[in-house]
Amino acid sequence: MSTITNEIEQYVIGSFIKKPELLALYRARLWPEVFTERRYRMIVKAIFASYDKKEKIVPLLITNMILKLNPQLNEDKWDSINEELEQLAIIYPETSTLEGYITELINKGCSVDGAAKAREIAALAKSGELAPNDFLRETQKIIRSMKAFTIEGDEQKTDTIGNIALQVYKKAQRVRNKQDEGPGFFSGYEGLHKMIGPFREGDVMLLAAVPSMGKTTLAINIALSVAKRGTPTLMFSIEMKKNDVATKVLSTLAKVDSRQIPLGKYNDVQMDNLAYQCSQMADYPLIINEHGRINTSKIERDIIIHRPKFVVIDYLQKIQKEHHNEREALDKISQQLIEMGKEHGVCFLVISSLNGKEIKKRVEKRPNAFDLHGTGSLAYDADFICFLHSDIYWITGATWETEGAKWLEFIIEKQRMGRQKLTLYTEYFREINTFGDFKT
């Protein structure tokens, strides 16, 4: 990085006075602390304060703001400060040159901030107060708080209700006029979409069922639909091998029995279809993470690396626990997933396995909220809680996995902004790993 001179800092300050509209672009990316001289730091702080208060950016008002923010300055300094601001307002470089100057100042701020964060991490490590996983998580938080991470895609997190409502209305109008697909992620099932709407960034959906009910297959189908529309998608397959996941995806797309694909038992037409689907899948932003041992820190690390918007976890109980107390461990995992969703703008589809032995003991086999004791605080905090169920499962026993298509109940136990205790019906084609549409 080249040496930043007083002249560069003068040019930048002058440009803000001459063309205040530039502040809309650089206010969140530039910090007064990066300016070398104290008086320049005072001027920039005053300009930013005036901009935030929606005041005019003119030398006279900036001078008043400087004296207001720095009461230790004498009133007799007013004329000299105002005169300097008048001179700075004359200095204004070409736009392309200005962008280079501002980039230099931004980079300087990131470097200074990076060094400070490194010292903070070193002090945390030296203290030795945290367990390894907690230390890793705190380190990630420190790194994400660095200014360098706010340069691209920096968004204002707070706003007036009027501005927020206007944005919602404009978005709704674009959807109404078919200029936009609407917010969130489409599950791929029209019937399901009508009942629960799209999945949105920050949402956490809990999909629970006893083993072999098709919950992983349904999650893969939904993830595939989301990825087909260009949304970066990440699946943590903690139990199933990635080759098995890929086989299920091929089976779903090509409508070929997944049991026959690894054996090469398919005809020429099916072979051509499999080859075609392989070529199509090359463009899908769907990443499979096969990891038999994973904790929330590793999940967050991969989210930071791959930057997905839709994440599937298969399944919750397989995530490594950091506490001996099962309930406390699950509560902590659940809370961390919820925090990750909000912090990274990720929608989570979390699969949970229900205890079939407990359900088998009772007369009523339909799952309910009391069966979620193994899901931690997600049982209360998830935006959507859904169950897959079939009475036939409990009648057929061992033949369940060998028989043909089956009708399943999709029970919506909870949804944040819709009807509760709602049951939909879907047909599950196990051999080709496909679900039919959802019906009432």
N, C-alpha and C positions, 0 to 999 in steps of 0.2 A: 504494500500500500504506500502511495506517495505521501510526502510530508504535506500536511494541511497547513496552509499559510493564513495569516490574518486577512489577506486579500480575498481568499476563497470564502471565509466566514462572512466578510463584509458583503460580498456578492449575494450570498444566500439570504442574509438579513434584508438587504436592499430589495431583493426579488419578492420577499413576503410583504414588504410595505407597498411596493409598486403594483404587485398583482396578488392581492389577498386570496384570490380563488385557488392559488397553488396550495394553500394550507389544507384544503379538503383532501389533497393527495398525500401530503407529507406530515400532517399533524401527528398521526399515530406512529409514524416510522422514524421520527427524528426526535432527539432528546437534548434539551438545553445543556446538559452536563458535558456534551462532547465538544462544545465551543471552548476554545483555549482561554480567552481572557474573561475575567469576572464580569466586566461591563457588558460583554456580548451575551453572556449567560443570562444576565438580568433582563436585557432587551428581549431576548427570545422568549423567556418565561412570561414577560408582559404581553408580547404579541400573542402567544398561545392563550393566555388568560383572557385577553380581549376577544379573541376568536371564539373561545368557548362560551363567553357571555353574549355572543352575537353583536358585539360592538364594532364600530367602524375601525379599520386598521389604518389609522393616519397618525403622523408623528405627534400631534397635539395630545390625542387620547392615549397613545402608548406611553408618553411621558408621564401623564397623570397616573397610569397604571403602575409604572415603575416606582413612583414615589409612594403609591398606596401599598405595594408589595414589600417595599423596603423603607419602613418608617425611620430607620436610622439615618437616611440621607437628608441633608438640609434642603430647605425650600430654595435656597440660592443656587442649587444645582440645576434647577428647572430649566433655565435658559440654555445652559451648556448641553444638557441631555437632549433637549428638543432640537438644538442646532445640529448635533451629531446625527440625529435621526433624519433630519432634513437632508443632510449630505448623503447618508446611506441610501435614501430613497432615489437618489440620482443614479446610483451604481446599479446597473442591471445588465447581465451578460445575455448572449444568445441562449435560446431555450435548450439546445443540445448541450451547450457548455454547462449550463446551470444543472441539468440532470446529472452530469458527470460529477460536479461539485457536491451535490446533495448525496449521491451514492457514496462518495468518499467519506462524508460525515456519518452516514448510516453505518458503513463498514467499520468505522472507527468506534462507534458506539457499541456495535456487536462484539468487537475485540475486547474492549474494556470490560463489558458486561461478562463476556466469556471467562476472562481472567478472574473476575470476582466470584463467579459461580464455581470455578475450579477450586478456589480457596475454601468456599463453603462446603463443597463435597469432601475435600481433604480434612477439614475440621470434623465433619460428621464421621468419617472413617476413623480418625484418631481417637474420638471419644469412646468408640467401642460399645456404645449403649444399645445398638440395634441388632436384632437377629439378621442373618444374611439376606433373607427375602425382604424384610422391612427396609433394610439399608438400600437394596436395589430399587425398591419402589420409591423411596424418598429421593434417591439420586435421579431417577427418571423425572420426578416432579420438578426438581431443580433445573434439569436440562431443558425441560419443556417450557420453563418460565423464562428462558433466555430470550433476549430481544431478537435474536436471529430467527427464532421460530415465529415471531409475530409479523415479520416483514411481508410474507406472502399470505394473502387471504385473510388479512386482519379484519375482524368484524367488530362492530360496536355491539356490545352485549346488553346495553341498556338503552331504552328509548321511551318516548312518551306514548301513552296508549293511543293517542290520535294517529301518530305516525305508524305504529304497529298495525292498527286497524286498517289504515289506508293500504299498506302493503298486502295485507290479507285480502282486501277487496280487489285490488289490481290483479293478484294471482288468481282469484276466483273468476274474474272476468276473462282472463286468458284461457282458463280451462273451459269456461262456458262457450267461448268463441272457437274452441278447438285449436288454439294456438299453443297450448301447453298440455302435457299429459296429467298434470296435477301433482300435488305433493306426495312424497313417500314412494314406497316400492310395491309393485303389483305382485301378488302371490302366484299369479298364473291361473287362478280359479275365479271365474266371474261370480259364482254363487257365494263364495267366501268373501270376496271383495265387497259385495253388496251388504253383507252383514257386519263386517268389522272394519271395512275401509282399508286404505293402504297402511303398510307399516311405515313409521316415520323415524327419522334420525333421533336417537335418544330413547326409543322405545325398547322395552324388554318383553319378549313373549316367551312364556313357559309352555312347552308342549309335553304332556306327561301321559304315560300309559304303561301297562305291564309289558314284559318282554314279548317280542314277536308280533306286536300289534301293528307294526308298520310306521312307527314314529320317525325312524331314521330315513326311511324311503320318502315319506312326506316332506321332511326337512330338506332332503336333497332335491326333490322336485321344486320346492319353493325357491331354494338357492339358485337352481338352474334357471328358473324363470326370471329372477332378479338379474342374474349375470347376463342373460340373453339381451336385456335392455341396456347393457353397457355399464351397469353399476358394479364397481369393484366389490367382490364378494370373497370372504375367507371362511373356510370350514375347518374347525379343529376336530379331527377324527381321532378321538382318544382311544377308542376301542377297535374300530374297524380299520384295516389296512387300506392305504390309498389306492392300491390296485383293485380292491373290492369296491371302493367308492366309484372308481372310474368304470368298472364293469356295470354297476347299477345305473350310472348315467347313460352309458351306451345302450343298455337294455331299455331304458326309458325312451330314449330318442329314436332308436331303430326298431323298437317293438319286437325284440328278440329275447327269448328266454335267457335270463342271466345265468342259469345253471349250465347252459350249453355253450356260452361264449368261451369260457376258458378251455373247454374241451374241443373247440373248433367244430362243433356239430351244428352247422347252419348251412343252408343252401346257397346257391349262387346269387339269388336276388337279395337275400339277407346279407351276404358278404359285401355286395355293392353298397347296400344301405349303411352297413357298419363303417365302411371306408369313407362314405360321404359324410356321415355324422362326425367322424374323427376330424375331417378337414374343417367342418363347421366349428367344432369345439375349439379349434386353435385360436379363434378370435374372442372366446368368452373370457372375461376377466374373473375367473373363478379359481382360487388357489386352495389346494388341499394340504393341510398340515397334519401329517400322521405322526403323532407323538404320544407314546404310551405313558409317559410321565410328564405332566405339565402342571404348572401352578398359575395363579393370576398374574404374576410378574412377567412370565414368559408370554402369556396371552397379550398383555399390554405391549410388550416389546414388539411382537409381531404386528400388532395393530399400528404401532408407530412406523414400522418398517414398510408395511404393505399399503397402509392407508385405505383400508376397506370402508365401505359404508354399510355393508350388511355382513353380519358374522353369525355363523352357526357353531354351537358347541354341543358335541355329541360324546359324552353326556355329562351332566352336572356332577353326579356322584363320583365320577372318575377324576375330577380335578384334585390335585394333591392338597392335602390339608395341613395347615401350619400349627394347629392346636390339637391336643389330645382329646379335648372335649368335642364330640361330634357336632353337637348343636351350635356351639360357639364358632367352630370352624366353618360350618355351612353358612351361618349368618354373616361372617366376615367375607367369605367368597361372594355371597349374594350382593352384599353392599358394595364390594369393589367392582363387580360387573355393572351395577347400576351407575356408579360414579364414572366408570370408563365410558359407558354409553353417552352420558351427558357431556363429558369432557372432550371426547373425540368425535362426537356427532355420529355415533355408530348405532345401528339397530341390531339388537341381539335376538336370535332365536335359540333358546336354550332347551335342550331335550333333557327330560328327567324320567328315570325309571321308577315305577311304583312297585311296592312290595306285594307281589301276587299271592304269597302265602297268607298274608293278613286278609286280603280281600276274599280269598277262597273260603275262609272260615265263616263268612257271614252269608246271609240269605240274599241280600241286595248286592249285586256285583258291580253296579255302575259306580265308577270312581267319583269322589267328591272332594271338597276342600280339606276334609280331615285326613285324606290320604297323602297330603303334601308335607307331612312332618319331616321328610327327608330332603326338603328343598330350601331350608333356611328361610331368611326373610323374603325371598322371592315369592313365597306363598301369600305375602301381604303387599309387597311393593311392585310386583310385575304389572305392566300395563295390560297384558293379556294373559289369561290362564285358560288353557284348553286341554281337553282329554280326548283320547281315542278309545273307543269301547265297542265290544261286540258280545252279546249274550252267547252266541254260537261258540265263541272261544272257550267258554267254561263247560260247554256240552261236549264238543268234539275232542278236547284234550290233545293227544299226540297227533291226531290227523289234521289239526288246524293248519299246519305249514305245508301239507301236501295237497289239500283240496284246491279247487279253482277260485274264481272271483268271489268276493265276500262283501256284503254291505256292512259298513262301520258307522257308528255314531261319532260325530264330531261335536263334543260338548263344550260350549263356550261358558266356562264357569264365571269368568270375569272379563270385562273389557272397560277400559277407562272412560269411554264416552259413548257407551251404547248399551243395548239390552244385556241383562245377565241371565244365566241359567237357560241359555238357548241351545237347542240341539239341531244340528244339520246332519244330513246323511250323505255318504259318499261310497262309491264302489272301489274296492281295492283289488287290483290285478297283481297278485304277488309275483307271478312268473316274469312279467315284463316291468315290474317295479313302477307301476303307474297307478295314480288315483283318478277316478272320474270326477266330474264337477260336483260341487256341494249343493244339496237341495234341502228345502225345508220339509 
